[in-house]
């Protein structure tokens, strides 16, 4: 919407002038290169994810929350506002006890999880 309103952004250049070519990777790259619009998008996205994670923490009180590879690629651009929002919105005791980590499995996490489920069902003791 901001691009349509005439806001100048590196996002448009990286997308080749076509809004349909905008990807999360382009937004992350633009933010890392100092683009204000891209940075604001990352900040808001981190806040919204933080709200969702804070709600999960408040309901389930997990000891660990693992963030997937897509979010991890954005690094601190997303993780800082996410963690800040979790700290502000989750119950204090829960937010102090939960550990938020980035998955080390990368883009293969879903496939690895599916493979494990299949292996467990195939090799299930009878």
N, C-alpha and C positions, 0 to 999 in steps of 0.2 A: 504494500500500500504506500509506504514512504517513497519508494522508487517512482510509483505512478504520480505522486504529488510533486515530483521534481527534485527530491532530495538527491544530492550528488553522493555517490557511493562507489567504492571499489568493487562491490558485489556485482554491479551491473557490468562493469568492464570484464571481470573474471568470468561472467556468464555469457560473454560475447554479445551483450546487448539484448539477450532474449531471456525474459523472466522465467520461462519454462525450463531453462537450463540451470537455474539456481539449485544447488544441493547443499546439504549441511557442510560438506567439505569446503565448498566455496565460501560459506559464511565464516567458518573457522579460520580459513586462510586470510580472509579480509580483516577479520578481527585481530589476528596476530600481526598483520601489517599496519595496524593502527586505525582502521576504518571505524568511525564512531557509530554508525548505524549497525554494523555487524557486531560491535562490542555490546551495544544495547540489546540486540537480539539474544546474544549469548547470556547476558546478565539476566534478562527476563526468563529465558528458558531454564536457567539454573534455579531461579526463584520458584518457578512453577514445579519443577521436579522436586525441589526441596520441600514444598508444601505437601506434595503427594507422599514423599518418603517420611516426612514428619507424621502424617496421619497414620501410615503403616506402623511406625515406631510406637505411636500412642496406643494403637489397637493391639499389636502383637508383642511389643517389647522385645525385639530380637537383640541378640548380642552382636550380630554382624549383618551389614547390608553390603551386597556386592553390586557394584555399578558395571554395566555391560560395556562392551568394546566401543559401541557407537558414541556413547557419552565420554568414554575414556579418551578418545581421540582429540576431544576438545581441550583436555587437560584442565589446568587451573581456571581457564576462561569460564568453564561451566561448574567445576568442582567448588571453587571458592564461594560463589553465590548460593550454590546448593547447600553446602555445609553451614554457611551463615544462616540460611533460612531454616534449616533443620534445628540449629541451636536455638533460634528465636521462637520456633513454633512447637517443637516437641516438648513433652513434659521434661522438666529439668533432670530428674533422676534418670529417666530413660535415655535422654540425649547425652548425658555424661557417660553412660555405660555402653552405648552402641559404638561400634567401630565401622566406619564407612571406608570400604576398600574398592579399588578398581580391579576388575577381572584381568588376569594375566593370560586368559585363553584366547583373547582377540576375537576376530570375526567367526571363529570356529566353535564358539561356546555352544550354540544351539545344535549344531551337527554332532558335537561330542556328546551332549546330553541325550540326543535321540539314539545315538549308537549305543550308549550305556544301557538305555531302556531296552533296546532290542536284544543286546547280549544277555541281560538279566532274564528276559523272557525265554530266550532260546536255551540257555544253560541253567534254567531253574531246576533245582533238585526235585525229583518226583516223589 
